[in-house]
Amino acid sequence: MQRGEVSKTLAKESISDLRDQKFDLLYKIHLNGIHAMHRVARDADRPHNTAYWDCVIGCRVSSMALEFFKDRVPDRIYNFLEVHFTHEACHCCMGPSIVPAEIADRISNFHQQLIREHGIVSYLACMPLMGERMALAGSLFHHFKDDPHATVVGGLDEFYHTSTPLLLLSYLNPTVEELQLALDDQERYMRQFGVKEEDRKYPRIDGTLCTVKGTEEHNI
């Protein structure tokens, strides 16, 4: 093999290794959001999303993101931020219950700090791909009557919020360092809200969490 061919081969291997490394980090970011959903699914007694939460977290954070990232992110990313804010402004008014909750303010502050200090990659990983997924889990598994997402429109909005950012992160093609920072930020978020090792038992790789004769095992 000639020297030039060796260099090309090494370059291809380097690119392949980098692609694999980025995929592994992005996959962990994706799974962390599902683990956080599992935490919500297993704990119906935790404070749940209401219209107040969508005002204090959704509206406040998405409006800040819209302003902060203007002219700092590609148009496709900014278009998502615009749609996200529009949806949150709607959810904030859906009611019926507007109940103050200290935890909602803490969550809001966490996301706002990420916007200011860690940028769009960490924001997408932690706000829609984790926080919004937890809110979606509450509507899917518990159907609280004062949850704006426990409606057709609210539920579809929330699914859009929690799936589209995976495409956006792929489009952004972040550096390994940006993805690792986002993953670290997710871990901080999960520690704050009590995600446990039991919540990380997903994706399941055998049939131990499934049954055809009842539903009890499905609630683990």
N, C-alpha and C positions, 0 to 999 in steps of 0.2 A: 504494500500500500504506500502511495506517495505521501509526502509531507502534507500537501494540500488536502488530500482526501482524509488523512488522519485528523486534521484540524476541523474539517467539516463534520466528521463523525463525532468528535468530542463536543462540538458546538450543539449538534442535534441532541446528544445525550444530556447536555447541560440544560437545554431548553425543556426537554422531557422531564427531567428531575424537578425543575422549577414549577412546571405545570402540575406535576403530581403533588408537590408540597403545597401549592396554593389550593388545589382541590381538597386535600386532606383537612386544611384549616377551614375552608368554607363548609365542608361537610360537618365538621365539629360545631361550627356556628349554627348550622341548620338543626342538628340534633339537640343542641342546648335549648333551643326554642321549644322543641317537643318535650324535653325533660321538664321544662318549666310548666308546660301545659299539663303534664302528668301530675305535677305538684298540686295544681288547681283542681284537677279531676278528683284527686284523692282527699281533698279537704274542702268540704262544702261549708264548713263553719268559718272560713277565713272571710274577711271583708271583701265584698264583691263589687263589680263595676255597676255604677249608676250614672245618670245623666251628669251628676256632680263631677264624677271622675272624668267624663269626657270633656267637661269644661276646664277643670283644673289641670288635667294631664293632656288629653287629646288636643283641645283647642289651643291652650297656652303653649304647649311644646311645638305643635305643628306650625303655628303662626310664627314662633321664634325661628324655627328651621327655615321657613319660607323667606324670612327677612335676612337671616344670617348667611344662607347659602346662595343668595341671589348673585349672579355673575361669578360664582365660585365653583359651580358644578355644571356638567353638560345639560343641554336642554331636556333630554329624556329624563334625567334625574329630577330636574326642577319641575317638569310637568307632573311627575308623581307627587311631589311635595305640594303642588297646588291642589291636586285632586284630594289628597289626604286631608288638607286643611278644610276643604269644602265639606267633606264627609263629617269631620269632627265637629264643625260648626252646626251641622244638622243634628248629630247625636246629642250634642250639648242641650238641645231644646226638646228632645223626644220625651223626657220624663218617664214615668210620672213622678219619681222620687228624686229630689235633690237633697242628699244627705251629706253634710260635711264629714270628711274622714281624714285624719292626720296622715295616714299612710299614703293617700293620694297626693298630698303635698310633697311628701318625701320622694315619691316616684318621679313627680314632675321636676323637682330640683335635680335629681340624678340625671335625667335626660338633658336638661338644660345645661348642666355642667359639661356633659359629653359634647354637645354642640359647640360650646365655646372652646373647649380644651383639646378634644380628640378628633373632631371632624366628622365627615359624612359617613365613612366606613363604620366607625364605632356606633354612630347614631342609627344607621340602618340595622346593624346587628342587634342593638339593644332595645330600640324603641319599637319598630314594627315587628322584627323577627323574634322578639322575646316578650316585651310588655304587651303588645297587641295580641300576640298568640295566647298569653295568659287570659286576656279579656275574652278572646274567642272561646277558649276552653270553658270559661264560666258559663257562657251562653249555651254551648253545646251540651255540657254535662249536667248543668243545674237548673237552667231555665228560670232564673229569678224574674219575678214579675216586674221589678223596677229596673231591669237591665235593658238598655236601649238596643243591645245587640241580639236580644232574644226576640227579634222580629225578622221578617224576610229581608227588608232593605238593610237593616243594621247588620244582620248576619252576613249578607253578601258583601257589604262594604268591608267588614272585618276580614273576611277571607281574602279579599283583594289586597288589603293592607299587609296581610301576613304572608302572602305568596309572591307578589310582584318584586319586593326588594331582593329576592334571590337572583332574579334576572338582572336587576340593576347592579348588584355587586359583580356579577359576571361581566356585565358591560363595562363597568368601571375598571376592571382588571387591576385591583389593588396590589400593592407590593406585599411581600411576605410579612414585612414589619407591620404594615397597616392591619393586615388580617390577624396577626398575633395580638396586637394591641386590642382589637375588637373582641377577640376571644377572651382576653384577660378582663376586659370590661364586663363581658357577659358573666364571667365567673364571680366578679364582685357583686353584680346584680343578683345572681342566684343565692349568694351567701346572705345577702340582706333579707331575702324573702323566703329563706328556709328550704330551698331545694335540697333533698336528701339523696343518699345513694339509692334508695328504693325507687326514687323518681327517675333514675338514670337507666332503669332496666328496660330500655327501648333503644333500637328495635329488638324485639324478642326473637330468639333464634331457635326456639323449640315450641312444643305445644303445651308447656306447663301452665301458661296463663290463659288457657282457652278451655271451653267445655261446650258440649252439644246438648247437655241435659238440663242446664240451668244457666243463670246469669251471674251467680255469686262470684265465680272466678274471674269474670270479666271486670269486676270492680276493684281488682287489686292494683 
